[in-house]
Amino acid sequence: MGCNCYQVGYYLQMYSIIINMETNNQLQMKQLFQLSGHKHGVAVQGDENLNFINGSQDDILHSWSKETKLKSVQAHQDIIREILPSPLGGYLTCSNDQTIKLRSNDLELIQTFLGHKSFGFTMKVHMDQLISGGKDRLVNIWNLNGNPKQTIQLPDAVLSVAINNYKDIIIGTSDGKV
């Protein structure tokens, strides 16, 4: 069973709603689970086996198997903005505490990426590198071992990062430009 995970009401709700987008080969939305346990809005990431990680403004990561909470850890010192699967296994998280962290599937800390000077807002994995951006107006390109490869200074805060089919890095900034 495939599923898509959605972050719900980032600043309004305190849970993740897990939705199955396909039922009997028809595109339908059906709520599978509601994962509670945070004090603030939630970021979520999941896999095809219905394992999930969610994090919040409360700085805590929870791991889940379906709707059973497996573990909780104090993951950052500020808001957890985004969670991505790592090609090395486990998960990457970025936070307002200026760090990106690589954690195992069991939420054990493997690596901390240091290089942002303000809030980390966004990140994307592309092949063997991580691209991140934040309020400090920096786009950092990292090796997956945590070493920075390149830093690009932009005129405004970096709110989103994407990679297109041509492997171009696309940046969305707070001044409304791409």
N, C-alpha and C positions, 0 to 999 in steps of 0.2 A: 504494500500500500504506500503510495507516495503522498507526501503532504507538503504544504507550504506553511511556514511559520510567519506570523504577523506580529509586529510590535503594535500594541493597542494603546491609544490615548497616552502618548509619551509623558505628558505632564499631568494627566487627569486620572488614569487608572493605575491600579497596583497589581496587575496580573497580566499573564500572557494568555491569549486565546489561540489555540492550535486548531487550524482549519484544514480539512481534507477538501481539495479542490476538484477531485474527480471521483465519481461514484458510478459504477456500472458503465464505464466508457462515456459518460455524459458529464459535461462541465457543471458541477453543482458545488455549492459551498455548504459544508456541514461541520459544525463545531464538534471537535473530538474531545478536547480537554480545556480546562481553565486552570492554569498553574498560579496559585496564590503564594504569598509569602514575602512580598516586598512592601516597603512603606511609601514608595513613590513610583513614578512611571517606569516602564520596563523596556529593555532591549532583549531580543531573543534570537537564538540560533538553534536549528535542529537538523537531524539527519533522517535518512529513509527508514531507519529502524525505530523511529519515534523516541530517540534520545534527544534531550534538550538541555541547553544552558541558558539561563536568563540572569540579567544583571540590572542594576537600578541606581537611582540617585542615592540609595542607602549604602553604596560601595560594596555590596555583597553579591557574589555569584552563587546560584543554586544549580545543581545538576539534577536531572530528572530522567527516569525511564518511564515512558508513557506519563501517567499522572502521579507516579510515586517519586517523592523527593529522596535523592540518594545522599547528597552532601551539600553543605553550605560553607563558604569561606569568605573571610574579609579579603577582598581581592585588590582593592585600590583605596586611596585616601580621599577620593572625590567621586563624582558622578561617573558611572560607566556608560559611555556613549554608544559603543558599537561592539559586537561580537562576531567573529568570523572563524570558520574552520581553518586550521593550518594544514598546509600540504605535508608538514612533518608529523602530523597527528596532533590531536588536542585542539585548543582554541586560542585565538588571539583576541585581546580586549584592549580598547583604547579608552582613556579617561581624561577628565578635567585635571587630574593630578600630574599631567605632563608626561605620562608614561604609557607605553604599550607593553602588555605582558603576554608571554606565551605560557600556556598552562597545559598540562596533560589532560587526558579525558577524565582523570580522577581529580582534576582541579589543583594538582600540585604545581607550584611555580617552577618553570624550567628556565625562563630567560626574561629579563627586563630590558626593554629598548629605551634608551635615554637620548634625547636630542631635541625635543620640543621645549619651548620656553614659556608656553601657556597651554590652555586647554587643548586636548586632542579631540577633534570632532569626528574624524572619518579615516577609514583605511580600506585598502583593497589588496588582495594577493594577486600577483601576476607572475606566473611561472615560478622562478626561484627568488623572487623578491617581494617585499612589502612596500607599499606606497601609502604614506600617511599625510594628513593635513590638519591644521588647527587654527586657533585664534591668533597664534604668533605669525601668521601669514607665510608659514613655511610649508613646502612640500618636501618631505623626506623620502628618499628611496633607500631601502635597507636590504642587506643580505638577510636571509632568514635566521642567521646566527646572531642577529642583533647589531651587526656592524653597519654604520651608515656608508652608503656608496655615493650619494649625491644629495645636496640640499639646494632647493630653488626658492628664492625670496619673491613673494608676490605683493601687490599693493594693498590687498585686503585679506581678511580671514578666509581660510579655506574651509568650506562647508561640506563639499562632497568631492569624491574622486571616483572616476570610472575608467574602464579600459574598453576601447572599441575593437571591432574585428581586425583593424589594421595595426593593433597593438599600440595605438596612441594613448597617452594619458590625458584624460579630459578632467579639467578642474572647474568646479563651481565655487564662486567666491561671494562674500557678503555684499559686494557692490552690484550684484545682479549680473555679473559677466561670467562667461564660460571661456 
